[in-house]
Amino acid sequence: MTTQDASSIPSKRGSSALSMGPRKKASSSDPLVSHGRHFSRTVFALCNYPSLLTNGILRLEQMEDVLLEEFPAEAARTSCFEQLLDSYPGLLDRLKDGSEEEILHVRELIGKGAAGARGDDTKTLKSAVLDWISPKGEAIQPHLHRNSKIDRGFNHELTGSLLCPAGLDWHDPQTKEDLRSGEMLVCGDQWPIFLYAHYVYNSEDPWSGLLRSRLLTSAYKHVFTSPSSVDKEPKATRSGNARLHGMNSVTIASIAYIATQVRFALSSSSVFSRTDTVTDSEMFYHSLLDLLEDPEECKEVVELLTWWNCQVFPTSSAAKRPISANSALSKIRQKRIALKRAMNLDVGSS
């Protein structure tokens, strides 16, 4: 994304933001705030909204006579701005026809929603993650405080073992000492073992179990369905975030977002920041997106999303469960395949 002065808004109207007087105050009740919350969780979490909208509007002005549907397909898939427009009906007209004050207001509303969602999730997961990593029927030893993170990260045996980069041996005294002292720096693209099912990493098959740990699915349900749904017995009286936004399938970005939040919750860092070089959260988030959006990894990603949908949205059509072997549907499918094969043979022999 190109970076520009976040305060500049391209003008077609001959006025400047400085001459407009006081701007509207961002209201939490505006639907765009709610949309900003959902967009950041499911499409792109670490987004610079002022830059995104400024550059997006510039593009709109350069292509005023081109419909959004006529944008190149590849650009539409990869551009965060087009995804934002596509996900909120009426936003395109609001940006094209609104005053500069309105555009600034839209920018603030979406940004407020995104920051609010990230802050809320960071706060609630800080405490909840301790319940999920506690040994069954036992208390965490040494004790970890719910409201303080100073003893987490590599400072604690349990959180350190979960954050240890896959491929390294946490039980090796030298490795543990190097991680704790900072002698060994962990970059964002060195993925922690907690991303893997049962916390087991296979160097011969790095995809095996990747992003399938119970810790991740617990955090995902906590954020998107409801905290009570983590234990498979929903008790919440209010609809979860997924239902509020009509979400019935997992997105690639939402998995990366939850992984980033869990990684931060386990760390000793107290403030979530994109530019924090210690947690390196931005690099971590982007490294996961780079893998999951890579066309070369399509087969594995499809299988991963199917698995996730079965965990979180089991009744959704996105959770493609295998057809029962002896069912009528299975017999119909088999017969159709046999007929197609017979027809192809007839065509080939004629």
C-alpha positions as CSV (number, residue, x, y, z in Angstrom):
1,M,0.0,0.0,0.0
2,T,1.4,3.4,-0.9
3,T,1.9,5.7,2.0
4,Q,0.9,9.3,1.7
5,D,0.1,12.1,4.1
6,A,-2.8,10.7,6.0
7,S,-4.4,14.1,6.5
8,S,-4.7,14.8,2.8
9,I,-8.0,14.0,1.0
10,P,-8.1,14.4,-2.8
11,S,-10.4,17.3,-3.7
12,K,-12.7,17.8,-6.7
13,R,-14.6,20.6,-5.0
14,G,-12.0,23.3,-4.5
15,S,-12.3,23.3,-0.7
16,S,-9.8,22.2,1.9
17,A,-10.3,20.3,5.2
18,L,-8.9,23.3,7.0
19,S,-11.8,25.5,5.9
20,M,-14.5,23.2,6.8
21,G,-14.7,23.9,10.6
22,P,-15.3,21.3,13.2
23,R,-15.8,17.8,11.9
24,K,-18.5,15.3,13.0
25,K,-17.6,13.3,16.1
26,A,-17.2,9.6,15.3
27,S,-20.2,7.9,16.9
28,S,-20.0,4.3,18.1
29,S,-23.6,3.7,16.9
30,D,-22.9,4.4,13.3
31,P,-23.0,1.2,11.2
32,L,-19.6,2.0,9.8
33,V,-18.0,1.5,13.2
34,S,-19.5,-2.0,13.4
35,H,-18.4,-2.7,9.9
36,G,-14.9,-1.5,10.6
37,R,-14.7,-3.9,13.5
38,H,-15.7,-6.9,11.4
39,F,-13.6,-5.9,8.4
40,S,-10.5,-5.7,10.5
41,R,-11.1,-9.1,12.0
42,T,-12.0,-10.9,8.8
43,V,-10.4,-9.1,5.8
44,F,-7.3,-7.1,6.9
45,A,-6.4,-6.4,10.5
46,L,-3.3,-4.1,10.3
47,C,-4.7,-1.6,8.0
48,N,-3.8,2.1,7.8
49,Y,-7.3,3.4,7.0
50,P,-6.4,7.1,6.4
51,S,-3.8,5.9,3.7
52,L,-6.2,3.3,2.4
53,L,-9.0,5.7,1.8
54,T,-6.9,8.5,0.5
55,N,-5.2,6.4,-2.1
56,G,-8.4,4.6,-2.9
57,I,-10.3,7.8,-3.6
58,L,-7.4,9.0,-5.8
59,R,-7.8,5.8,-7.8
60,L,-11.6,6.4,-8.0
61,E,-11.1,9.9,-9.4
62,Q,-8.6,8.6,-12.0
63,M,-11.2,6.0,-13.1
64,E,-14.4,8.0,-12.7
65,D,-16.0,6.5,-15.8
66,V,-15.0,2.9,-15.0
67,L,-17.4,0.8,-13.0
68,L,-16.1,-1.1,-10.0
69,E,-17.1,-4.3,-11.7
70,E,-14.8,-3.5,-14.6
71,F,-11.7,-3.3,-12.5
72,P,-9.3,-6.1,-13.4
73,A,-10.3,-9.3,-11.6
74,E,-6.9,-9.8,-10.0
75,A,-6.7,-6.3,-8.7
76,A,-10.2,-6.7,-7.2
77,R,-9.1,-9.8,-5.3
78,T,-5.9,-8.4,-4.0
79,S,-6.9,-4.8,-3.2
80,C,-7.9,-4.1,0.3
81,F,-9.8,-1.0,-0.8
82,E,-12.0,-2.8,-3.3
83,Q,-12.7,-5.4,-0.7
84,L,-13.8,-2.7,1.7
85,L,-16.1,-1.2,-1.0
86,D,-17.5,-4.5,-1.9
87,S,-18.3,-5.5,1.7
88,Y,-20.3,-2.4,2.5
89,P,-23.1,-1.5,0.1
90,G,-23.4,2.2,-0.6
91,L,-19.9,3.0,0.6
92,L,-18.7,3.7,-2.9
93,D,-21.4,6.3,-3.5
94,R,-20.7,7.8,-0.1
95,L,-17.1,8.3,-0.9
96,K,-17.6,9.5,-4.5
97,D,-20.4,11.9,-3.8
98,G,-19.8,13.0,-0.2
99,S,-18.1,16.2,0.9
100,E,-14.5,16.2,2.2
101,E,-15.9,16.4,5.7
102,E,-18.0,13.2,5.0
103,I,-14.9,11.4,3.7
104,L,-12.9,12.3,6.7
105,H,-15.8,11.2,8.9
106,V,-16.0,7.8,7.1
107,R,-12.3,7.3,7.6
108,E,-12.6,8.0,11.3
109,L,-15.6,5.7,11.8
110,I,-14.0,2.7,10.1
111,G,-10.7,3.3,11.8
112,K,-12.5,3.6,15.2
113,G,-14.2,0.3,14.7
114,A,-11.0,-1.5,13.7
115,A,-9.1,-0.1,16.6
116,G,-11.9,-0.9,19.0
117,A,-12.2,-4.5,17.9
118,R,-8.4,-5.1,18.2
119,G,-8.4,-3.5,21.7
120,D,-11.4,-5.4,22.9
121,D,-10.0,-8.8,21.7
122,T,-6.6,-8.0,23.1
123,K,-8.1,-7.3,26.5
124,T,-10.4,-10.3,26.7
125,L,-7.9,-12.8,25.3
126,K,-5.3,-11.7,27.8
127,S,-7.3,-13.4,30.6
128,A,-9.1,-16.1,28.6
129,V,-6.0,-17.7,27.2
130,L,-4.8,-18.7,30.7
131,D,-7.9,-20.9,31.0
132,W,-7.1,-22.7,27.7
133,I,-3.5,-23.4,28.4
134,S,-3.9,-24.5,32.1
135,P,-3.1,-28.2,32.7
136,K,-6.4,-30.1,33.1
137,G,-7.5,-30.0,36.7
138,E,-4.4,-28.1,37.8
139,A,-3.3,-24.5,38.3
140,I,-0.6,-23.0,36.3
141,Q,2.7,-23.1,38.1
142,P,4.3,-20.6,38.8
143,H,1.1,-18.6,38.9
144,L,0.3,-16.2,36.0
145,H,-1.7,-13.1,36.7
146,R,-4.7,-12.3,34.5
147,N,-4.2,-8.6,34.5
148,S,-0.4,-8.5,34.1
149,K,1.8,-10.0,31.4
150,I,5.2,-9.3,32.8
151,D,5.8,-13.0,33.7
152,R,4.6,-14.3,30.4
153,G,6.5,-14.9,27.2
154,F,9.8,-16.8,27.4
155,N,9.9,-15.8,31.1
156,H,7.5,-18.6,32.0
157,E,7.9,-22.3,31.4
158,L,4.4,-22.8,30.0
159,T,4.0,-19.7,27.8
160,G,7.6,-20.0,26.7
161,S,7.1,-23.6,25.5
162,L,4.1,-22.5,23.4
163,L,5.9,-19.5,21.9
164,C,9.1,-21.4,21.1
165,P,9.6,-21.4,17.4
166,A,8.7,-24.6,15.6
167,G,11.9,-26.6,15.0
168,L,13.6,-25.5,18.1
169,D,13.8,-27.6,21.3
170,W,12.4,-25.6,24.3
171,H,13.7,-28.3,26.6
172,D,17.3,-27.6,25.5
173,P,18.8,-25.5,28.3
174,Q,20.9,-23.4,25.9
175,T,17.9,-22.6,23.6
176,K,15.7,-21.7,26.6
177,E,18.4,-19.4,28.0
178,D,19.1,-17.7,24.6
179,L,15.3,-17.1,24.1
180,R,14.9,-15.7,27.6
181,S,17.9,-13.4,27.5
182,G,17.1,-12.1,24.1
183,E,20.4,-13.5,22.7
184,M,18.2,-15.3,20.2
185,L,15.8,-12.9,18.5
186,V,12.6,-14.4,17.2
187,C,11.3,-12.8,14.0
188,G,7.7,-12.7,13.0
189,D,8.1,-15.4,10.3
190,Q,9.5,-17.9,12.9
191,W,6.2,-19.4,13.8
192,P,5.5,-20.6,17.3
193,I,4.7,-24.2,18.1
194,F,1.3,-23.4,19.4
195,L,0.1,-23.0,15.8
196,Y,0.4,-26.7,15.4
197,A,-2.1,-29.4,16.4
198,H,-1.0,-31.0,19.7
199,Y,2.0,-28.6,19.5
200,V,3.8,-31.1,17.3
201,Y,5.9,-29.9,14.3
202,N,7.0,-32.2,11.5
203,S,10.0,-30.7,9.8
204,E,9.5,-33.2,6.9
205,D,5.9,-32.0,6.4
206,P,5.5,-28.4,7.8
207,W,1.9,-28.2,6.7
208,S,0.9,-31.2,8.9
209,G,-1.2,-29.8,11.7
210,L,-0.4,-26.2,10.9
211,L,-3.0,-23.7,12.3
212,R,-5.1,-26.6,13.7
213,S,-4.4,-26.3,17.4
214,R,-7.2,-26.3,19.9
215,L,-5.8,-23.1,21.4
216,L,-6.5,-21.3,18.1
217,T,-10.0,-22.7,17.7
218,S,-10.8,-21.8,21.3
219,A,-9.7,-18.2,20.7
220,Y,-11.6,-18.1,17.4
221,K,-14.8,-19.2,18.9
222,H,-14.3,-16.8,21.8
223,V,-14.1,-13.8,19.4
224,F,-16.5,-14.8,16.6
225,T,-19.2,-17.0,18.1
226,S,-19.2,-16.4,21.9
227,P,-17.0,-17.1,24.9
228,S,-19.4,-19.8,26.0
229,S,-19.2,-21.6,22.7
230,V,-15.6,-22.5,23.4
231,D,-16.8,-25.3,25.6
232,K,-19.4,-26.4,23.0
233,E,-22.3,-25.3,25.2
234,P,-23.3,-21.8,24.1
235,K,-24.9,-19.9,26.9
236,A,-24.7,-16.3,25.5
237,T,-28.0,-14.5,25.2
238,R,-26.7,-12.1,22.7
239,S,-25.6,-13.0,19.1
240,G,-21.9,-13.4,18.6
241,N,-19.9,-11.3,16.2
242,A,-20.2,-13.9,13.4
243,R,-24.0,-14.0,13.5
244,L,-24.3,-10.2,13.8
245,H,-22.5,-9.8,10.5
246,G,-24.0,-12.8,8.7
247,M,-20.7,-14.7,8.8
248,N,-21.1,-18.4,8.2
249,S,-17.6,-19.4,7.1
250,V,-14.0,-18.8,8.2
251,T,-11.8,-16.4,6.2
252,I,-8.1,-16.7,5.7
253,A,-7.5,-13.3,7.3
254,S,-9.5,-14.1,10.4
255,I,-7.3,-17.2,11.1
256,A,-4.2,-15.0,10.8
257,Y,-5.8,-12.4,13.0
258,I,-6.7,-14.8,15.8
259,A,-3.2,-16.4,15.6
260,T,-1.7,-12.9,16.0
261,Q,-3.9,-12.1,18.9
262,V,-3.1,-15.4,20.7
263,R,0.6,-14.9,20.1
264,F,0.4,-11.5,21.7
265,A,-1.7,-12.8,24.6
266,L,1.0,-15.3,25.4
267,S,3.8,-12.8,25.1
268,S,5.1,-10.5,27.9
269,S,4.4,-7.3,25.9
270,S,1.8,-5.1,27.4
271,V,0.8,-2.9,24.5
272,F,-0.2,-4.2,21.0
273,S,1.6,-2.3,18.3
274,R,2.1,-2.9,14.6
275,T,5.6,-1.5,14.8
276,D,6.8,-3.3,17.9
277,T,10.0,-5.0,16.9
278,V,10.0,-7.3,19.9
279,T,6.7,-9.1,19.2
280,D,7.0,-8.3,15.4
281,S,3.3,-8.8,15.1
282,E,3.0,-7.2,11.7
283,M,5.6,-9.5,10.2
284,F,3.9,-12.5,11.8
285,Y,0.4,-11.6,10.5
286,H,1.7,-10.9,7.0
287,S,3.8,-14.1,6.9
288,L,0.7,-16.1,7.6
289,L,-1.3,-14.2,5.0
290,D,1.5,-14.7,2.4
291,L,1.3,-18.5,2.8
292,L,-2.5,-18.7,2.9
293,E,-3.0,-16.5,-0.1
294,D,-0.3,-18.2,-2.2
295,P,-1.9,-19.9,-5.2
296,E,0.7,-22.7,-5.0
297,E,-0.7,-23.7,-1.6
298,C,-4.3,-23.8,-2.8
299,K,-4.9,-27.5,-2.1
300,E,-3.6,-27.3,1.5
301,V,-5.5,-24.0,2.1
302,V,-8.8,-25.4,0.9
303,E,-8.4,-28.4,3.2
304,L,-7.5,-26.1,6.1
305,L,-10.5,-23.9,5.6
306,T,-12.8,-26.9,5.4
307,W,-11.4,-28.2,8.6
308,W,-11.9,-24.8,10.3
309,N,-15.5,-24.5,9.1
310,C,-16.2,-27.9,10.6
311,Q,-14.8,-26.7,13.9
312,V,-16.5,-23.3,14.0
313,F,-19.5,-23.5,11.6
314,P,-20.3,-27.2,11.5
315,T,-23.9,-26.7,10.1
316,S,-22.7,-24.3,7.3
317,S,-22.5,-25.5,3.7
318,A,-18.8,-24.3,3.8
319,A,-18.1,-27.3,6.1
320,K,-17.9,-29.8,3.3
321,R,-18.2,-33.1,5.0
322,P,-17.7,-36.3,3.0
323,I,-20.8,-38.0,1.7
324,S,-21.8,-41.2,3.5
325,A,-20.6,-44.2,1.5
326,N,-23.9,-46.1,1.4
327,S,-26.3,-43.1,1.1
328,A,-28.7,-42.5,-1.8
329,L,-26.7,-39.4,-2.7
330,S,-23.5,-41.4,-2.9
331,K,-25.2,-43.9,-5.3
332,I,-26.5,-41.1,-7.5
333,R,-23.1,-39.5,-7.7
334,Q,-21.4,-42.8,-8.5
335,K,-24.0,-43.5,-11.3
336,R,-23.5,-40.1,-12.8
337,I,-19.7,-40.6,-12.9
338,A,-20.1,-44.0,-14.5
339,L,-22.4,-42.5,-17.2
340,K,-19.9,-39.8,-18.0
341,R,-17.1,-42.2,-18.3
342,A,-19.1,-44.4,-20.6
343,M,-20.0,-41.4,-22.8
344,N,-16.4,-40.3,-23.0
345,L,-15.4,-43.8,-24.1
346,D,-18.0,-43.8,-26.8
347,V,-16.8,-40.4,-28.1
348,G,-13.2,-41.6,-28.0
349,S,-14.0,-44.8,-30.0
350,S,-16.1,-43.1,-32.7
